[in-house]
Amino acid sequence: MSSLFRIDSEVALVTGGGRDIGRAVSLELARCGADVVVNYHRSAADARRTVAEIEALGRRAVAVEADVTQPREIESLVEKALEFGGGRIDILVNNAGGLVRRALLEDLTPELLDEVLRLNFSSVVHVCRAVIPRMVKQGGGKVINISSIAGHNGGAATTPHYGAAKAAVSNLARTLTKQYAASNIRINSVAPGVIDNRFHEVHTPRADFEKLVGTIPMGRAGTSEEVAGAVAFLASPASSYITGEVIHVNGGLYFGQ
């Protein structure tokens, strides 16, 4: 592999890293040479399997439980990641998130709105607050936030909470770039489109999913591994002059900013 795409011996922290996109990202970063801290909240078995797969690739990995909506647990997660990484975190992937449940505007309760915003946006802010100052001290780093096509095209009528939260995630990278680019920290977002994984298994009836796939110019849904490829690119020297950007991974479904 070209040295432009290698991240040998760098330390990556992936939130929600045990399954679906998070698992694929953790494995791809390991294939590119990184050691990985696999964060999880409830999916302990998935996280352990992901760690075992990374170790089978010849890289180091550790699973660390933490609810990234809770600042105190984030601090513990970051301390354990720094201990694992010998005082460094070179790559942060803010992947943890979720829809919780679909809701039209008239069904959107204050409790659901608060939960979705905390899970998808506030958590990213808090993890960035905990990690980025340490990256500044060490001389640089890379942050990749997992957004969504819903944050750019509005998503479905049943995602006014989720789409808005993911829009905030993408915009956060642009805001933080203005503060931290001069400190050699690149902060970008990846916005997946229709990905065939547990997200849609839980939240989208299969008939609706197939109908949605029929609108994609490439004629198929994406995979978690295809999202992971974009993340690995942004974590590598190949993207050294890219920051504050959103990379859309959606098979041509959306072309916007």
DRENDO-1510 file (C-alpha; in Angstrom, 1 decimal, always signed):
<recs>
REC; n; res; u; v; w
REC; 1; MET; +0.0; +0.0; +0.0 .
REC; 2; SER; +1.2; +3.5; -0.8 .
REC; 3; SER; +2.8; +5.3; +2.2 .
REC; 4; LEU; +0.2; +8.1; +1.6 .
REC; 5; PHE; -2.5; +5.8; +3.0 .
REC; 6; ARG; -0.5; +4.3; +5.9 .
REC; 7; ILE; -1.1; +5.3; +9.5 .
REC; 8; ASP; +1.4; +2.8; +11.1 .
REC; 9; SER; +1.5; +2.8; +14.9 .
REC; 10; GLU; -1.0; +5.7; +15.2 .
REC; 11; VAL; -3.6; +5.4; +18.0 .
REC; 12; ALA; -7.2; +5.6; +17.0 .
REC; 13; LEU; -10.3; +6.0; +19.3 .
REC; 14; VAL; -13.5; +5.0; +17.6 .
REC; 15; THR; -16.7; +5.7; +19.6 .
REC; 16; GLY; -19.4; +3.1; +19.0 .
REC; 17; GLY; -16.7; +1.0; +17.5 .
REC; 18; GLY; -18.0; -2.5; +18.0 .
REC; 19; ARG; -20.6; -3.0; +15.3 .
REC; 20; ASP; -21.8; -1.8; +11.9 .
REC; 21; ILE; -20.0; +1.3; +10.6 .
REC; 22; GLY; -17.9; +1.6; +13.8 .
REC; 23; ARG; -16.7; -2.0; +13.5 .
REC; 24; ALA; -15.8; -1.5; +9.8 .
REC; 25; VAL; -13.9; +1.7; +10.7 .
REC; 26; SER; -12.0; +0.0; +13.5 .
REC; 27; LEU; -10.9; -2.8; +11.3 .
REC; 28; GLU; -10.0; -0.6; +8.3 .
REC; 29; LEU; -7.9; +1.7; +10.5 .
REC; 30; ALA; -6.1; -1.4; +11.9 .
REC; 31; ARG; -5.5; -2.7; +8.3 .
REC; 32; CYS; -3.9; +0.7; +7.6 .
REC; 33; GLY; -1.5; +0.3; +10.6 .
REC; 34; ALA; -3.3; +1.8; +13.6 .
REC; 35; ASP; -3.9; +0.5; +17.0 .
REC; 36; VAL; -7.5; +1.0; +18.0 .
REC; 37; VAL; -9.5; +1.8; +21.1 .
REC; 38; VAL; -12.9; +0.3; +20.5 .
REC; 39; ASN; -15.5; +2.2; +22.6 .
REC; 40; TYR; -18.9; +0.6; +23.3 .
REC; 41; HIS; -21.8; +1.3; +25.5 .
REC; 42; ARG; -24.2; -1.8; +25.4 .
REC; 43; SER; -22.6; -4.0; +22.8 .
REC; 44; ALA; -19.8; -5.6; +24.8 .
REC; 45; ALA; -19.8; -8.9; +22.9 .
REC; 46; ASP; -19.5; -7.1; +19.6 .
REC; 47; ALA; -16.7; -4.9; +20.9 .
REC; 48; ARG; -14.8; -7.9; +22.1 .
REC; 49; ARG; -15.2; -9.6; +18.7 .
REC; 50; THR; -13.9; -6.5; +17.0 .
REC; 51; VAL; -10.9; -6.4; +19.2 .
REC; 52; ALA; -10.1; -10.0; +18.5 .
REC; 53; GLU; -10.4; -9.4; +14.7 .
REC; 54; ILE; -8.0; -6.4; +15.0 .
REC; 55; GLU; -5.5; -8.5; +17.0 .
REC; 56; ALA; -5.7; -11.1; +14.3 .
REC; 57; LEU; -4.5; -8.5; +11.9 .
REC; 58; GLY; -1.4; -8.0; +14.0 .
REC; 59; ARG; -2.4; -4.7; +15.6 .
REC; 60; ARG; -3.2; -3.8; +19.2 .
REC; 61; ALA; -6.7; -3.1; +20.4 .
REC; 62; VAL; -8.7; -2.7; +23.5 .
REC; 63; ALA; -12.5; -2.4; +24.2 .
REC; 64; VAL; -13.5; +0.3; +26.6 .
REC; 65; GLU; -17.1; +0.8; +27.9 .
REC; 66; ALA; -18.4; +4.4; +28.1 .
REC; 67; ASP; -21.6; +6.2; +27.5 .
REC; 68; VAL; -20.4; +9.2; +25.4 .
REC; 69; THR; -23.5; +11.2; +26.3 .
REC; 70; GLN; -22.0; +11.5; +29.9 .
REC; 71; PRO; -19.0; +13.8; +30.2 .
REC; 72; ARG; -17.6; +12.0; +33.3 .
REC; 73; GLU; -17.6; +8.7; +31.4 .
REC; 74; ILE; -15.9; +10.4; +28.4 .
REC; 75; GLU; -13.1; +11.6; +30.7 .
REC; 76; SER; -12.6; +8.0; +31.8 .
REC; 77; LEU; -12.6; +6.7; +28.2 .
REC; 78; VAL; -10.1; +9.3; +27.1 .
REC; 79; GLU; -7.8; +8.5; +30.1 .
REC; 80; LYS; -7.9; +4.8; +29.3 .
REC; 81; ALA; -7.3; +5.5; +25.6 .
REC; 82; LEU; -4.2; +7.7; +26.5 .
REC; 83; GLU; -2.9; +4.9; +28.7 .
REC; 84; PHE; -3.3; +2.4; +25.9 .
REC; 85; GLY; -1.7; +4.8; +23.4 .
REC; 86; GLY; +1.3; +5.8; +25.5 .
REC; 87; GLY; -0.1; +9.3; +26.0 .
REC; 88; ARG; -1.3; +9.8; +22.5 .
REC; 89; ILE; -4.6; +9.8; +20.6 .
REC; 90; ASP; -3.8; +10.4; +16.9 .
REC; 91; ILE; -7.2; +9.7; +15.4 .
REC; 92; LEU; -10.6; +10.3; +16.8 .
REC; 93; VAL; -13.7; +8.9; +15.0 .
REC; 94; ASN; -17.0; +10.1; +16.5 .
REC; 95; ASN; -19.2; +7.4; +15.3 .
REC; 96; ALA; -21.6; +6.7; +18.2 .
REC; 97; GLY; -25.2; +7.8; +17.4 .
REC; 98; GLY; -28.6; +6.6; +16.4 .
REC; 99; LEU; -32.1; +7.5; +15.4 .
REC; 100; VAL; -33.7; +6.0; +18.6 .
REC; 101; ARG; -37.1; +6.1; +16.9 .
REC; 102; ARG; -38.8; +7.8; +14.0 .
REC; 103; ALA; -41.3; +10.6; +14.7 .
REC; 104; LEU; -43.2; +13.2; +12.7 .
REC; 105; LEU; -43.0; +16.7; +14.0 .
REC; 106; GLU; -46.3; +16.5; +15.9 .
REC; 107; ASP; -45.1; +13.3; +17.6 .
REC; 108; LEU; -41.7; +14.7; +18.6 .
REC; 109; THR; -41.6; +14.8; +22.4 .
REC; 110; PRO; -39.2; +17.0; +24.3 .
REC; 111; GLU; -37.7; +13.8; +25.8 .
REC; 112; LEU; -37.1; +12.2; +22.4 .
REC; 113; LEU; -35.6; +15.4; +20.9 .
REC; 114; ASP; -33.3; +15.7; +23.9 .
REC; 115; GLU; -32.2; +12.1; +23.7 .
REC; 116; VAL; -31.4; +12.2; +20.0 .
REC; 117; LEU; -29.5; +15.5; +20.3 .
REC; 118; ARG; -27.4; +14.2; +23.2 .
REC; 119; LEU; -26.6; +11.0; +21.4 .
REC; 120; ASN; -25.8; +12.4; +18.0 .
REC; 121; PHE; -24.5; +15.9; +18.6 .
REC; 122; SER; -23.8; +16.8; +22.2 .
REC; 123; SER; -21.7; +13.6; +22.6 .
REC; 124; VAL; -19.5; +14.7; +19.7 .
REC; 125; VAL; -19.0; +18.1; +21.2 .
REC; 126; HIS; -18.0; +16.5; +24.6 .
REC; 127; VAL; -15.7; +14.0; +23.1 .
REC; 128; CYS; -14.0; +16.7; +21.0 .
REC; 129; ARG; -13.6; +18.8; +24.1 .
REC; 130; ALA; -11.9; +16.0; +25.9 .
REC; 131; VAL; -9.6; +14.9; +23.0 .
REC; 132; ILE; -8.7; +17.9; +20.9 .
REC; 133; PRO; -6.8; +19.8; +23.6 .
REC; 134; ARG; -4.6; +16.7; +24.0 .
REC; 135; MET; -4.0; +16.6; +20.3 .
REC; 136; VAL; -2.9; +20.2; +20.4 .
REC; 137; LYS; -0.3; +19.4; +23.1 .
REC; 138; GLN; +1.0; +16.4; +21.1 .
REC; 139; GLY; +1.4; +18.5; +18.0 .
REC; 140; GLY; -1.6; +17.4; +15.9 .
REC; 141; GLY; -4.3; +14.8; +15.1 .
REC; 142; LYS; -7.2; +13.9; +12.9 .
REC; 143; VAL; -10.9; +14.0; +13.9 .
REC; 144; ILE; -13.6; +12.4; +11.7 .
REC; 145; ASN; -17.2; +12.8; +12.6 .
REC; 146; ILE; -19.8; +10.4; +11.2 .
REC; 147; SER; -22.7; +12.6; +10.0 .
REC; 148; SER; -25.5; +11.4; +7.7 .
REC; 149; ILE; -27.2; +12.2; +4.4 .
REC; 150; ALA; -30.1; +13.2; +6.6 .
REC; 151; GLY; -28.1; +16.1; +7.8 .
REC; 152; HIS; -27.8; +17.5; +4.3 .
REC; 153; ASN; -31.0; +16.6; +2.4 .
REC; 154; GLY; -33.3; +16.6; +5.5 .
REC; 155; GLY; -33.8; +12.8; +5.5 .
REC; 156; ALA; -37.3; +11.5; +5.8 .
REC; 157; ALA; -40.3; +13.3; +7.2 .
REC; 158; THR; -39.9; +11.0; +10.3 .
REC; 159; THR; -36.4; +12.2; +11.1 .
REC; 160; PRO; -36.6; +16.0; +12.0 .
REC; 161; HIS; -34.7; +15.3; +15.2 .
REC; 162; TYR; -32.0; +13.0; +13.7 .
REC; 163; GLY; -31.4; +15.0; +10.5 .
REC; 164; ALA; -31.0; +18.3; +12.4 .
REC; 165; ALA; -28.6; +16.6; +14.9 .
REC; 166; LYS; -26.4; +15.2; +12.0 .
REC; 167; ALA; -26.4; +18.6; +10.3 .
REC; 168; ALA; -25.0; +20.1; +13.5 .
REC; 169; VAL; -22.3; +17.4; +13.5 .
REC; 170; SER; -21.2; +18.3; +9.9 .
REC; 171; ASN; -21.2; +22.0; +10.7 .
REC; 172; LEU; -19.2; +21.4; +13.9 .
REC; 173; ALA; -16.2; +20.2; +11.9 .
REC; 174; ARG; -16.2; +23.5; +9.9 .
REC; 175; THR; -16.4; +25.6; +13.1 .
REC; 176; LEU; -13.7; +23.7; +14.9 .
REC; 177; THR; -11.5; +23.8; +11.8 .
REC; 178; LYS; -11.3; +27.6; +12.2 .
REC; 179; GLN; -9.9; +27.2; +15.6 .
REC; 180; TYR; -7.7; +24.2; +15.3 .
REC; 181; ALA; -6.3; +24.0; +11.7 .
REC; 182; ALA; -3.3; +26.1; +12.7 .
REC; 183; SER; -2.6; +23.5; +15.4 .
REC; 184; ASN; -2.2; +20.8; +12.8 .
REC; 185; ILE; -5.5; +19.2; +13.6 .
REC; 186; ARG; -7.7; +18.2; +10.7 .
REC; 187; ILE; -11.4; +17.9; +11.4 .
REC; 188; ASN; -13.8; +16.4; +8.8 .
REC; 189; SER; -17.1; +14.6; +8.5 .
REC; 190; VAL; -18.3; +11.6; +6.5 .
REC; 191; ALA; -22.0; +11.5; +5.6 .
REC; 192; PRO; -23.2; +8.0; +4.8 .
REC; 193; GLY; -26.3; +7.6; +2.6 .
REC; 194; VAL; -28.4; +4.4; +2.6 .
REC; 195; ILE; -26.2; +1.8; +4.2 .
REC; 196; ASP; -27.4; -1.8; +4.5 .
REC; 197; ASN; -26.8; -2.5; +8.2 .
REC; 198; ARG; -28.5; -2.7; +11.6 .
REC; 199; PHE; -29.7; +1.0; +11.4 .
REC; 200; HIS; -32.2; +0.2; +8.7 .
REC; 201; GLU; -33.0; -3.3; +10.0 .
REC; 202; VAL; -34.3; -1.6; +13.1 .
REC; 203; HIS; -35.9; +1.6; +11.8 .
REC; 204; THR; -37.0; +0.9; +8.2 .
REC; 205; PRO; -39.4; -1.7; +7.0 .
REC; 206; ARG; -37.8; -3.9; +4.3 .
REC; 207; ALA; -40.3; -2.9; +1.7 .
REC; 208; ASP; -39.6; +0.8; +2.4 .
REC; 209; PHE; -35.9; +0.1; +2.4 .
REC; 210; GLU; -36.0; -1.5; -1.1 .
REC; 211; LYS; -38.1; +1.4; -2.4 .
REC; 212; LEU; -35.4; +3.8; -1.1 .
REC; 213; VAL; -32.7; +1.8; -2.7 .
REC; 214; GLY; -34.5; +2.1; -6.0 .
REC; 215; THR; -33.9; +5.9; -5.9 .
REC; 216; ILE; -30.1; +5.5; -5.7 .
REC; 217; PRO; -28.3; +6.2; -9.0 .
REC; 218; MET; -25.8; +3.3; -8.4 .
REC; 219; GLY; -28.8; +1.0; -7.9 .
REC; 220; ARG; -27.8; -0.5; -4.6 .
REC; 221; ALA; -27.3; +0.3; -0.9 .
REC; 222; GLY; -23.9; +1.0; +0.5 .
REC; 223; THR; -21.9; -1.1; +3.0 .
REC; 224; SER; -20.3; -0.2; +6.3 .
REC; 225; GLU; -16.9; -1.0; +4.7 .
REC; 226; GLU; -17.4; +1.6; +2.0 .
REC; 227; VAL; -18.0; +4.2; +4.7 .
REC; 228; ALA; -14.9; +3.0; +6.5 .
REC; 229; GLY; -12.8; +3.6; +3.4 .
REC; 230; ALA; -13.7; +7.3; +3.4 .
REC; 231; VAL; -12.8; +7.5; +7.1 .
REC; 232; ALA; -9.4; +5.8; +6.5 .
REC; 233; PHE; -8.6; +8.2; +3.8 .
REC; 234; LEU; -9.4; +11.2; +6.0 .
REC; 235; ALA; -7.2; +9.6; +8.8 .
REC; 236; SER; -4.2; +9.2; +6.4 .
REC; 237; PRO; -1.6; +11.5; +5.0 .
REC; 238; ALA; -3.3; +11.3; +1.6 .
REC; 239; SER; -5.9; +13.8; +2.9 .
REC; 240; SER; -3.3; +16.2; +4.5 .
REC; 241; TYR; -4.8; +19.3; +2.9 .
REC; 242; ILE; -8.4; +18.5; +3.6 .
REC; 243; THR; -10.2; +19.9; +6.6 .
REC; 244; GLY; -13.6; +21.2; +7.5 .
REC; 245; GLU; -15.0; +19.1; +4.7 .
REC; 246; VAL; -17.8; +16.6; +4.3 .
REC; 247; ILE; -17.3; +13.4; +2.2 .
REC; 248; HIS; -20.6; +12.0; +1.0 .
REC; 249; VAL; -20.8; +8.2; +0.7 .
REC; 250; ASN; -24.2; +7.6; -0.9 .
REC; 251; GLY; -24.0; +6.1; -4.4 .
REC; 252; GLY; -25.0; +9.4; -6.1 .
REC; 253; LEU; -28.1; +9.9; -4.1 .
REC; 254; TYR; -27.0; +13.4; -2.9 .
REC; 255; PHE; -24.4; +15.8; -4.3 .
REC; 256; GLY; -24.6; +18.8; -2.1 .
REC; 257; GLN; -22.4; +20.5; +0.4 .
</recs>
